[in-house]
């Protein structure tokens, strides 16, 4: 990072945060949150507002993405934890009087059918309580039968993160696939067009401006409705290094690039993450749809 680079306000402080030894934030009836597991830089802000993204499938992931702090290990059998996760999330949601929840998961390449059914069961139970559900899912190897189980459960939004540009994807997401992720959205658009499709990317991993523009083109062509862009912040020394800190002006330019492609809604900024203020983002999308209908 050159001396001339403008660092967005508070980025330097958050880059040097020591997450070790911090107290647990909100306790969601023993439900795991991706906020804590991934050491999200927004978790103090969201926790103070009573917001979290619930994590299902256990705490160990079968993949080893280079940006993510969630542990990679052989997970416990999904069948041994699914009922408790379902019941605890439902209880926390009802007791907390939620009207919007984001549910995500670790990757479970050992039992993708079970994970799809787990997402679907939780979605149906929350919908039955009048709670709008957004799902942030792994790619499920883009298997139609798993995506069908999830989409037919009735989530308002299905999100899946592209994370980075095509050149860096094999190194940053070694067990995923750039093209497979794009195909997932095209499949959802074809078969479940009413489900809102959402994706996020991080900047600062070594991408060029031209590569980011190409990713945005691919996301638009891939029928993605909502785009989130944020600064990659290294959660621990074991993850990929931050190559570049984007300036405020650069984020403003990124936002202009997103607007020029006419996505239905977006969030762009240093600390934006896929699920950050998700309810508000969907509200923006619905307002835009209403405007276009009557415009």
C-alpha positions, 0 to 999 in steps of 0.5 A: 500500500503506497503512502498516497493511498487513501485508507477509508475511515476506520479501516486501519483500526479494523485491520489491526484488531486482535480478535483473540480473547474477545468475549462472545457477543450476542448469545442466540440460544446456543445457535452458531453465527457465521459472524463469530466463526468467520470473524466478520469485522461488522459483528460488533455493529450488527450484534449491537442491533440484534442482527446475526447470520445463523450458521448451520451444518456444524462448525467444521467445513469440508472446504478450505477457502483461503479467505475464510476463518471457519475451521476445515475438518471432517465434520460430525455427521449431519444427522446427529446435529440437524434436529437441534440446529433446526429447533434452536434456530426456530426458538431463537427466531420466535423468541427474538421476534425476528421478521427476517433471517439469513441462514448460511452453512459450512460446506458439507461435501460429505452430505450435500443432500442432507444439507439441502434438506436441512436448509429447506426444513428450516426455511419452511419452519421460519416461513410458517412463523411469518419470517422472511428467509434469505439463504446463503448457500454453498454451490452444491456442485450445482446439482439440480436435485439439491437446488430444487429442494432448497428453492422449492422451500420458499426462501425470498433470496438465495445467495451464493458468493462469487468471492473473487475474480476468475483468475484468482478463484482457483487459489482462493476457492480451490474446491469451488469453480468460478463458472460453476458458481455462475451456472448456479445462478443461471439455473435458478433463474431458469427454474425459479425466476421469482427467487431473488438471486444475490452474490458478493465479492471481495476486493483487495486480493490482487485483482485488477480493475479490468478483472473486477469489471469482467466479474461484474459483467459475468454477474449481470449475464448470470442473472444476479439481482443483488451485488455486494462488494467489500474490502477483504480483511484478513481474519488471521495470519493463516488466511490470504494476505491483503494485497491492496486496500481500496480507497473511498474514491475507488469504492465510489467508482465501484459503486458507479460500475454496479449502477451502470449495469442496472442490478436491482439492488447493491451494497458497496463499501469497505465493510460490506459483506454478503449478509450485511443489513440484508433486510434493508437491501431486499427492501431497496430491491422491492422499492426498485421493482415497484418503481420500474413497474409503475415508472 
